[in-house]
Amino acid sequence: MNRSRSNGLAALQKLQFLFENYQIHVLGSNYDRGYWLGRPCAFVRRKFTRLFRSRTAVLYPFNPTRLYKNLLLVPKGKERLLQQLAMNAK
């Protein structure tokens, strides 16, 4: 087995471990396209937000086919911490 292939397998095993043991969220802003993905009238709503609202931090679902700068990994079984964080933010 060549070196690049073994590195690829090691990376795959690490990713599999993360998916099995953590909930993965993206920490982004309300200006991000990924935040609006799948929402009704997403294009118009995003443009409106960019023009008339200030940028705010948001969490949205992780898509493994995209690249992100900021990920939030929450251990499975500790999801209530996110709910508590959301309640404190309101």
Backbone as numpy.savetxt, mean C-alpha at the origin, in Angstrom:
# Nx Ny Nz CAx CAy CAz Cx Cy Cz
23.10 -24.41 -10.12 22.25 -23.24 -10.12 23.14 -22.00 -10.12
22.87 -21.07 -11.02 23.71 -19.88 -11.07 23.31 -18.90 -9.97
24.18 -17.93 -9.75 24.01 -17.00 -8.62 22.75 -16.15 -8.73
22.46 -15.63 -9.93 21.29 -14.76 -10.08 20.00 -15.53 -9.83
19.96 -16.78 -10.24 18.77 -17.59 -10.01 18.58 -17.87 -8.53
19.66 -18.16 -7.82 19.54 -18.43 -6.38 19.13 -17.15 -5.64
19.62 -15.98 -6.07 19.19 -14.72 -5.47 17.70 -14.48 -5.72
17.24 -14.82 -6.92 15.83 -14.67 -7.25 14.95 -15.56 -6.40
15.39 -16.79 -6.17 14.62 -17.71 -5.33 14.58 -17.24 -3.87
15.68 -16.70 -3.40 15.72 -16.17 -2.03 14.77 -14.99 -1.89
14.75 -14.12 -2.89 13.85 -12.97 -2.86 12.40 -13.43 -2.90
12.11 -14.44 -3.70 10.75 -14.98 -3.79 10.30 -15.56 -2.45
11.20 -16.26 -1.77 10.88 -16.83 -0.46 10.62 -15.73 0.56
11.37 -14.65 0.50 11.16 -13.54 1.41 9.81 -12.88 1.16
9.46 -12.68 -0.11 8.17 -12.10 -0.45 7.03 -13.01 0.02
7.18 -14.29 -0.18 6.15 -15.24 0.25 5.97 -15.17 1.76
7.06 -15.06 2.51 6.99 -14.92 3.97 6.21 -13.66 4.35
6.50 -12.55 3.66 5.81 -11.29 3.96 4.31 -11.41 3.69
3.93 -11.99 2.56 2.52 -12.12 2.22 1.78 -13.04 3.20
2.47 -14.06 3.70 1.83 -15.00 4.62 1.69 -14.43 6.03
2.59 -13.54 6.44 2.63 -13.10 7.83 2.25 -11.64 8.06
2.04 -10.88 7.01 1.75 -9.46 7.17 0.63 -9.01 6.24
-0.10 -8.01 6.70 -0.98 -7.27 5.81 -0.12 -6.13 5.28
-0.13 -5.93 3.98 0.71 -4.89 3.39 -0.18 -3.79 2.84
0.10 -2.57 3.27 -0.63 -1.39 2.81 0.36 -0.39 2.24
-0.12 0.46 1.39 0.70 1.53 0.84 0.39 2.80 1.62
1.43 3.48 2.06 1.27 4.78 2.70 1.56 5.82 1.63
0.49 6.48 1.19 0.62 7.45 0.10 -0.17 8.70 0.40
-0.59 9.36 -0.66 -1.39 10.58 -0.48 -2.67 10.48 -1.31
-3.59 11.38 -1.02 -4.83 11.41 -1.78 -4.62 11.90 -3.21
-3.42 12.24 -3.58 -3.09 12.60 -4.96 -2.64 11.39 -5.80
-2.33 10.27 -5.15 -1.82 9.09 -5.84 -2.90 8.41 -6.68
-2.52 7.97 -7.87 -3.45 7.24 -8.72 -3.91 5.94 -8.07
-2.98 5.27 -7.39 -3.31 4.00 -6.75 -4.40 4.12 -5.71
-4.47 5.23 -5.04 -5.52 5.46 -4.04 -6.90 5.51 -4.70
-6.98 6.05 -5.89 -8.25 6.22 -6.58 -8.64 5.02 -7.44
-7.73 4.09 -7.64 -7.98 2.93 -8.50 -9.22 2.16 -8.05
-10.14 1.96 -8.98 -11.34 1.19 -8.69 -12.49 1.98 -8.08
-12.30 3.27 -7.85 -13.37 4.09 -7.28 -14.18 4.72 -8.42
-15.48 4.97 -8.15 -16.31 5.58 -9.19 -15.79 6.98 -9.57
-15.80 7.27 -10.83 -15.37 8.58 -11.37 -13.98 8.96 -10.87
-13.09 8.01 -10.81 -11.77 8.21 -10.21 -10.98 9.33 -10.87
-10.99 9.39 -12.19 -10.20 10.40 -12.88 -10.65 11.81 -12.50
-11.94 12.05 -12.53 -12.48 13.37 -12.22 -12.27 13.71 -10.75
-12.54 12.74 -9.88 -12.39 12.99 -8.44 -10.94 13.28 -8.07
-10.02 12.55 -8.69 -8.60 12.80 -8.41 -8.19 14.19 -8.87
-8.61 14.57 -10.06 -8.29 15.91 -10.58 -8.87 17.00 -9.68
-10.12 16.82 -9.27 -10.76 17.77 -8.36 -9.96 17.89 -7.06
-9.56 16.74 -6.51 -8.79 16.72 -5.26 -7.47 17.46 -5.43
-6.79 17.21 -6.52 -5.50 17.88 -6.75 -5.64 19.39 -6.90
-6.76 19.83 -7.45 -6.97 21.26 -7.66 -7.47 22.00 -6.41
-8.34 21.35 -5.64 -9.05 22.08 -4.59 -8.83 21.59 -3.16
-8.14 20.51 -2.98 -7.94 19.99 -1.63 -6.44 19.85 -1.34
-6.12 19.90 -0.06 -4.72 19.74 0.32 -4.34 18.26 0.33
-3.08 18.02 0.20 -2.55 16.66 0.21 -2.66 16.09 1.62
-3.19 14.88 1.73 -3.29 14.21 3.03 -2.76 12.79 2.90
-2.28 12.26 4.00 -1.77 10.88 4.01 -2.94 9.91 4.04
-2.81 8.85 3.25 -3.84 7.82 3.19 -3.17 6.44 3.10
-3.90 5.43 3.50 -3.49 4.05 3.31 -4.38 3.45 2.24
-3.77 2.70 1.34 -4.57 2.01 0.34 -3.94 0.65 0.04
-4.70 -0.24 -0.61 -4.22 -1.62 -0.80 -2.94 -1.72 -1.63
-2.14 -2.69 -1.28 -0.88 -2.98 -1.95 -1.15 -3.81 -3.20
-0.53 -3.44 -4.30 -0.59 -4.20 -5.54 0.84 -4.66 -5.85
1.12 -5.96 -5.80 2.50 -6.44 -5.98 3.09 -6.19 -7.36
2.28 -5.80 -8.32 2.82 -5.54 -9.66 3.30 -4.11 -9.83
3.12 -3.26 -8.82 3.54 -1.86 -8.91 4.67 -1.59 -7.93
5.40 -0.52 -8.19 6.47 -0.10 -7.29 5.95 1.02 -6.39
6.35 0.97 -5.12 5.93 1.98 -4.16 7.13 2.46 -3.36
7.03 3.65 -2.82 8.09 4.19 -1.98 7.89 3.85 -0.51
6.64 3.84 -0.06 6.35 3.66 1.36 5.34 2.54 1.57
5.76 1.50 2.26 4.87 0.40 2.59 4.72 0.30 4.10
3.54 -0.09 4.51 3.27 -0.33 5.92 2.96 -1.81 6.06
3.79 -2.50 6.85 3.58 -3.93 7.08 3.00 -4.10 8.48
1.81 -4.70 8.53 1.13 -4.92 9.80 1.09 -6.43 10.04
1.68 -6.89 11.15 1.66 -8.33 11.43 0.22 -8.84 11.51
-0.02 -10.01 10.93 -1.37 -10.59 11.01 -1.70 -10.83 12.48
-2.91 -10.50 12.85 -3.34 -10.57 14.24 -3.27 -9.23 14.94
-2.62 -8.25 14.32 -2.48 -6.91 14.90 -3.23 -5.85 14.08
-4.16 -6.29 13.25 -4.88 -5.38 12.36 -5.65 -4.32 13.14
-6.05 -4.65 14.36 -6.81 -3.68 15.15 -6.00 -2.42 15.45
-4.68 -2.51 15.38 -3.85 -1.32 15.57 -4.16 -0.25 14.52
-4.42 -0.70 13.29 -4.79 0.26 12.24 -6.14 0.90 12.54
-7.07 0.11 13.04 -8.38 0.65 13.38 -8.25 1.69 14.50
-7.41 1.39 15.50 -7.19 2.34 16.59 -6.52 3.60 16.08
-5.59 3.46 15.17 -4.91 4.61 14.57 -5.91 5.48 13.80
-6.80 4.84 13.05 -7.80 5.58 12.30 -8.76 6.31 13.25
-9.13 5.67 14.33 -10.03 6.32 15.30 -9.37 7.52 15.96
-8.08 7.42 16.26 -7.35 8.52 16.89 -7.15 9.69 15.93
-7.10 9.40 14.64 -6.89 10.45 13.65 -8.13 11.31 13.43
-9.30 10.77 13.77 -10.54 11.53 13.53 -10.81 12.55 14.57
